Amino acid sequence: MRRSTGGRSGERSIIRKFGTAAVTALLAAAISGLSGGHAVAAPGAGVVESVEPLAAQAVLPGSVDSQRMLYTTTTVGGAPTVASAAVYFPVGAPPAGGWPVIAWAHGTVGLGDSCAYSVAGPGAVERDWAYLGRWLEEGYAIVAADYAGLGTPGEHPYLNGMVEAHNVVDAVRAAAGHYSAVSNKWVVVGQSQGGGAAVTTARYATEFGGPELDYRGAVATGVPAYIENILALMGPGVPPVELGAHTTGYALYLLNGLRTTYPELDIDSFLTDSGRYWLERARTECLSPLGDELVAHGVVIGDLFTRPLADIPDLRGLLTRYLGLPESGYGEPLFLGQGLLDTDVITPETLRFAAVLAANRQPVTLKVYPTDHDGAVNDSLPDSVPFVRGLFA
C-alpha cells in the first residue's frame, strides 16, 4: 500500500533529500497554492536518482538504449517526491548538441502503480507505438513521464495539471542532465489526460524549466477542457444513468484526484458504501479492467453519492485550481488536434477552449479531424509533424 511518511522522521528525510532552503521554498509554494498561487520550479527537482532497464512491454519498437529513469520532482502542494519516466532513443549517432526531445504526456492508463507507462507500456499499444514511432523516426529522443504516484510511492492526483506540468518538465530536465545524447531543446506532446498535461505544461514550461532548458512549443490531442464544470454537478442521481465503461472509470479517477489534491474535503463522506468501495477499487485498477468490472456490475455514478459535491464551499474555485486549463500566458506555439466524433472528452468544450485561446490572442493552431478520441492521435501527424519540425528549425 502507498503511504506517505508522517511525523518528524518524514520531515527529517525530506530535509536530508532537498535541504533546508528547498523545504522552505516548498512550504512557501504550498502556502501560495492555498490562495490559488502557482509554485515555481522546486529546488532539487529534475535530478536522476537511478536508471534501470525497461520491461519488454514498455520498450518502444525501433528505439535503442531504452531505460526507465527515476527522478526527483514534486506533487500536490509542492511536496517533493520521486517519479519515473521511460526514455527512448532513435537509432544512430545523435546530432551536434544531442537529440531534440519530445516529452510524451500519455493518456489515462489508471491510478495503480502497475499501470504506469514505464512499467506496463501504453494502454492503447497499437495506437501509441505507431504514434511515438513516427516521432522517433523524425529524430527525436522521447521522454515519457509517468506522473507523480504512478509506478512510484504516493497517490497520483489524476488530471491535476500543475502537478503533471512539474512532472513533465522535471523529467526533461533530468534526462537532459543525465544523458549526453539528449539536447536541452524540447517540445511537449500529449493525448487525452496527457493532452491536458501538455496544455498546462505549455503554459508553465519556461517558468518551471528555467534557463537550462530550451522549450519550443506543444502538441495536444483529445484535450479534456472544462471538465471542472462536469465534476461540479455530481451528486445523488447525477448522472442518473449508466455511462460508458471509460466514462465511469474517468469519473472515479477524478474523484480520487480530487481526494488526493484536497484531502481535507473528506470526499469519502459524500459517498455511499458502494461509492467508497468503487473509489478504492479505482485507486489501484488500470482503466481497461476497471471499465470491464464497472459494466459487469452496472455501476451508475449518481447512485454512489449521499450528498452533492456542490455542498463543498467554493467548489468551483477548488475545481478550477485542480482541473482548469490556462486560458492565457502561452509564450510558444500550441497545436490542438481534436476528433469531431470524440466522446471520451466533451468535444464542444474542447473547441470552446480553443476559441477562448484564440480570442485571448494566444499562439494556438486548431485542427479538427472526422474521427474519434483514439483516431485523432495518428490522424493529426500530417499536421503536427511539420508543426514541430518548424519549432526546431
N, C-alpha and C positions, 0 to 999 in steps of 0.2 A: 504494500500500500504506500501511497505517496503521503508523506507528512513533512511539513516544514519544521525546522529545528526551532524550538522555542526557548525562552528564558535566557539567562546570562551566557550559557555555553554557546547558544546560537549567535548572540551578539558578538562574542569574542571571535567566533570563527569568521564572521563577516568582516570584522576589523582586520583580522590576520590576512584575509584574502585581498581586500581592497584598500586597506589603510584608513587611518582616522580621517584624513582630509576627504577621501572618497565617500566615507559614510556620512560625513557632514553634508557633502553636496547632495547625496541621495536623499537624506532626510529633508533638506530644503526643497528638493524637487517634489518629494511626496507631499509636503505641505502645500506647495504651489498647486499641485494637482487637485487638492480638495476644493479649490476655488475655480477649477477649470483650467488652470495653467498647464503648460506643456513642459515636461522635463527635457533638458538638453542631454547631449551625449554624456554618459556616466564615466567618470574616471575609472580606468582599469577594464573597461568593456572592450570587446573586439580583440581579445588575445587568445591564441590557440592553447588549450590545455593538453590535448593529446590527439593523435590521429590513429586510425585503425582501418583494416580492410572492410569494405562494404560486403554485406551478404549478397549472394549471387542475384537475388530478385531485385536488389536495389541498384545494380550496375547498369548504366545506360548503354545499350548496344552501340558499338562503334567508338566508345570512349576508351582512353588508356589511362593507366595510373590512377584510377578512381579510388577515393578514400572517404571514410566517414570522419568528420572533424568535430571535435568538442571544443567549444569556445565560450568565453565569458560574455554575458550580455545582461539585460535587465528584464524584469517582468512587472506585474501590477505595482503601482506606487513607486516605481523606480528601484525596486528591490533587486539586488544582484543575484544572478543565477547563472547556470551553465546550460547551454543549448547545443544542439547538434545540427550538422548540415552534411549533405553529400556534395562532393567536389568532383567534377568531371572535366577531363582534358581532351582536346582534339588530338588526332594523330599528327605526328610531325614535329619539327622544331618550332618553338614559339617565335613570333616576330620580335624585332627590337623593342624592348620595353615590356615584353610579356603579352600573353593572350588578353585581349579585352574581355570583360566579364559580363555575362548575362546572370543577374541574380534572379533565380526562379522562385517565385512565390506560388506554392502549389495550392490547389483547391482542397475542399473538405475531404479528409480521409477518416476522421474520427477523433476521439479525445484520448484514447488509451495509448500507452507507450508503445505497444506492439503495432500501432497503426502508423507510426512515424515513417515519413518518406525514406529516410536513410536506413530504416530497418526493414520495412516490408515492400519498398518500392511504391510506385503510383497505384492509386485505386483504379484509374482508367488506364490500363497498361498500354494497349494499342494506341490510344489517342496520345498519351503523354510521351511515349517513346518516339513516335513519329514526329511530334512537335519539337521536343528537345533535340532529337537527332538532326533536324534541319538547322537549328542554331549551331550545333556542333560542327556541321558541315560548312557553315559560314565562317568558321574560325574563331569561335568564342569559347572560352572556358565557362563552365556553368557552376554556380554556387547555389545550391538548393537548400535554404534554411528550413528546418523542421518547425520552427516557432517554439517559444518557451513552453516547457511542460509536455512536449511531445517527444518521447524517447529519452527523456531525462527527468530528474526529480522535480516535483512541483505540479501544480494544476495548470492546464492550458486554458487561458482566458479567450475562448473562441470568439473570433471577429473583433477583438479589441485591437483596433487599427494602430494605436500608438505603440502598444507592446510589439506588435508584429513589425512595425516600421523599425523600431530599435533592433529587433532580432535580425532583420534582413540586412540593415546597414552594418551591424556588428559582424555578421558572417562575412560580408565582403571585406571589411577591414581586417579581419582575422586571416582570411585567405591571402589577401594582398601582402600582408606582413610575413606570412609563413612560407608561401610558395614563390620561389624566384621566377617561375614561369607565368605568374599572374600579374597583370597590369593593375594600376590603380584607376583605370578608366572603366566605367561601368554604366549599365542601364538596368532597370528592374522590369521584369516581365512576369505577369501573374494572371491566373484564371480563377473565377468564382471567389471563394474565400480569399485566394491569392490575388484576385483582381482588386478586391477592396484593399488588401495589404499593399499592393503595388501603388494604388492611388494615394494612400496615406504616406507611403514611403516617398513617393514623388514629391509630395508637399514638403517633407522634412529632411530629405536626403542630404542636402547641402549642410543644413544646420547640424544634423546628427553626425554626418561623416567628417566634418571638419576639413582643414586644408590638405590633409594627406590623401583624400580620395577625390577623384575627378568624375563627378556624377554628370551624365549626359541627357537622361530622359527616361520615359517609361512607356510600356505597352500593357494594357489591361483588357481582358475579355471577360464577359459574363459578370460584370461588376454588381454586387448586391447593394444598390443605393437605397437610402431612406428606409432601411429595414427597421430602424427605431420606431417608425410610425406603426408598423405592424405589431411589434412586440408590445407596444403600449396598450393595445386593445385586448390582450389576452386576459382571460378570467373564466369564471364558471359559465359554460355554454358558449364560449368564444375561443376558437371557432366551434360550431355545433356538429360538424360532420367529419367523417374520416377523410384525411388528406392522403396524398401520395406518400409512399414509404420514405423517400428522401426528404420531403417537406416536413413530415412529422419528426424525422430524425434531426433536421436542422433546428426545429423549434426547441427540442430538448437540449441540443448543443447550445443554443442561445441562452436558455435558462441556466445551464451550467456556467456559461461565460459570464452571465450577469451575477451569479452567485460568487464566482471567483473574483470578479472585478470589484464587487461591493459586498463583501461577506457580512457586513453589518446589517444588511437588509433582511437577513434571515428568510431567503426565498423559500426554504422548505416549509415555512409556516403558512405559505399561500397555497399549499398543495394537499391533496388527499393522500391517504396511504398509498394508493396506486400511483399517484403522481410522484411521490418520493421514491417509490420503487423504480419507476422508469427513468427518473432523473439520475438515479445512481447507476442504473444499467448503462445509460448513455455516457456516463463519465468514463467508462472503461471499454466501451464497444466501438468497433470500427463501423463505418457508415453502412456498408452493404449488409453484413449480418444483423445489425441493429434494425435496419429497414425491414428485413425479412421477418424478424420477430414482431415488429410493430404491426405489420399487415396480418400476420397469423393470429394475433390477439385482438385485432380490430380496434386499436388504440385511437381514441379521439381526444385531441388536446384539450378541448373545452371541458371534458369530463375529469381532468386531472387537478382542477383548481377548487379551492374552498372559498376564495375571495379574489377580486380582481387586482391585477398589478397596479391599476390606477389608484389604489389606496396608498401607494408609496408617495410621500411628499416629494415634489419636484421630479416626478418620474420622467417627464420629457427632457429635462435638463440632464439627468443622470444618463438616460439612454443616448442622448446626443453625444455626451462626452465619451461614452463607451463605444457606440456604433457609428456615429456620424462621420461622413466623409467631408474633407475640407472643400469649401466652395471657392477659395481664392488662395493666393500666395504661391502659386506654382512658378518656379523660375526657369524650368526647362520644358521642352515639348512633351505632351502627353497624348498617346494614341489610345482611343477607346474602340473596341470591337464588340458588337452586340448582335446576337441571333434574334431575329424577329419572332421566332417560334419558341424562344426560351421561356420555360415555365419554372425553372429552378430559382431564378431571381425574378423580380417584378419588372418586366421589360419596360413598361411605360415609365416607371420611376427611374430606371437607368437612363432612358432617353431624356427624361426631365433633368436629371443631374448633368448630362452633357450640355443641355440647353442653358442651364444655370451657369456652368463654367464659361460657355461662350458669351453669355450676357455680361459676365464679370470680366470679360476680355482676358481670359486665361488662354495659354497656348495649347488648346485642345484640338485634336482631329478625331472626328467620329466617323466610323464606317459600320454599316449595318449589312447583315447577311440573311438570306432566306433559309435559315436553319435553326437548330435548337441550341441548347446550352453547350453540349459537347461539340457539336459541329462547328461552332464559331471559332473554336481554338485553332484548328488547322486551316479552316476556310479563310482565316484572317492573314495567313502567312504571305500571300502575294502582295498585301498592302504593308504588313508590319515589318517584313524583312528589309525592303528598301528604306522604310522609315528609320529603322535602327541603323542601317548602313550609313544613312545620311547624318545621324547623330555622331558617328565616329569619324566622319570624313574630315 
